[in-house]
Amino acid sequence: MTERKRLLINIVKHKSTERISENTLDWMFREGIINIAAVEAMAIRDMVERRVAHGEGKMRAIEEVAYRHGFSFEKVRHAVYKKIKEV
């Protein structure tokens, strides 16, 4: 399992009110049941918000999240400023 996929699975497990096994989530990702783009955006927002809460400037947090996790700056910026409605 890739680092990015593990990150996404952990975000879904953290946000879920139900206990879901990692194997079940892995299967759901493989079958396309979970919207990977929406989960990725949620993970990005969470990482940026955590850094900002610890005193880092928002733009610096966006740059760091992009760099550390291999996302483009534009993808992180879009995830932060274009809120996707969470269901």
C-alpha positions as CSV (number, residue, x, y, z in Angstrom):
1,M,0.0,0.0,0.0
2,T,1.4,3.4,-0.9
3,E,2.0,6.2,1.5
4,R,-0.7,8.3,-0.1
5,K,-3.3,5.5,0.0
6,R,-2.5,4.9,3.7
7,L,-3.0,8.6,4.4
8,L,-6.4,8.6,2.6
9,I,-7.5,5.5,4.5
10,N,-6.5,7.0,7.8
11,I,-8.4,10.2,7.0
12,V,-11.6,8.2,6.2
13,K,-11.1,6.1,9.4
14,H,-10.7,9.2,11.5
15,K,-13.7,11.0,9.9
16,S,-16.0,8.0,10.1
17,T,-18.4,7.5,12.9
18,E,-18.4,3.8,12.3
19,R,-15.5,1.4,12.8
20,I,-14.3,0.3,9.3
21,S,-11.4,-2.1,8.8
22,E,-8.4,-1.1,6.8
23,N,-9.1,-4.0,4.4
24,T,-12.7,-2.9,3.8
25,L,-11.5,0.6,3.1
26,D,-8.8,-0.7,0.8
27,W,-11.4,-2.7,-1.1
28,M,-13.7,0.4,-1.3
29,F,-10.9,2.5,-2.8
30,R,-10.1,-0.3,-5.3
31,E,-13.7,-0.6,-6.4
32,G,-14.2,3.1,-6.8
33,I,-16.9,3.3,-4.0
34,I,-15.0,6.1,-2.3
35,N,-14.4,9.4,-4.1
36,I,-10.6,9.5,-3.9
37,A,-10.4,13.2,-5.0
38,A,-12.8,14.3,-2.3
39,V,-10.9,12.3,0.4
40,E,-7.6,13.7,-0.8
41,A,-8.9,17.2,-0.7
42,M,-10.2,16.6,2.9
43,A,-6.8,15.2,3.9
44,I,-5.1,18.3,2.4
45,R,-7.4,20.7,4.2
46,D,-6.9,18.9,7.5
47,M,-3.1,19.0,7.2
48,V,-3.1,22.7,6.3
49,E,-5.5,23.6,9.1
50,R,-3.4,21.7,11.6
51,R,-0.3,23.6,10.6
52,V,-2.2,26.9,10.7
53,A,-3.5,26.1,14.2
54,H,0.0,25.6,15.4
55,G,0.9,29.2,14.2
56,E,2.2,28.7,10.7
57,G,1.0,31.1,8.1
58,K,-1.6,29.7,5.7
59,M,0.5,30.2,2.5
60,R,3.5,28.6,4.1
61,A,1.4,25.7,5.3
62,I,0.1,25.2,1.8
63,E,3.6,25.2,0.4
64,E,4.9,22.8,3.0
65,V,2.0,20.3,2.6
66,A,2.5,20.4,-1.2
67,Y,6.2,19.8,-0.9
68,R,6.1,17.1,1.9
69,H,3.3,15.1,0.3
70,G,4.2,15.4,-3.4
71,F,1.2,17.5,-4.4
72,S,1.3,20.4,-6.7
73,F,1.0,23.8,-5.0
74,E,-2.1,24.5,-7.1
75,K,-3.8,21.3,-6.0
76,V,-3.3,22.1,-2.3
77,R,-4.4,25.7,-2.8
78,H,-7.5,24.6,-4.6
79,A,-8.3,22.1,-1.9
80,V,-7.9,24.7,0.8
81,Y,-9.9,27.5,-0.9
82,K,-12.5,25.5,-2.8
83,K,-14.4,23.7,-0.1
84,I,-16.0,20.5,-1.2
85,K,-19.2,19.7,0.6
86,E,-18.6,16.8,3.0
87,V,-21.4,14.3,3.2
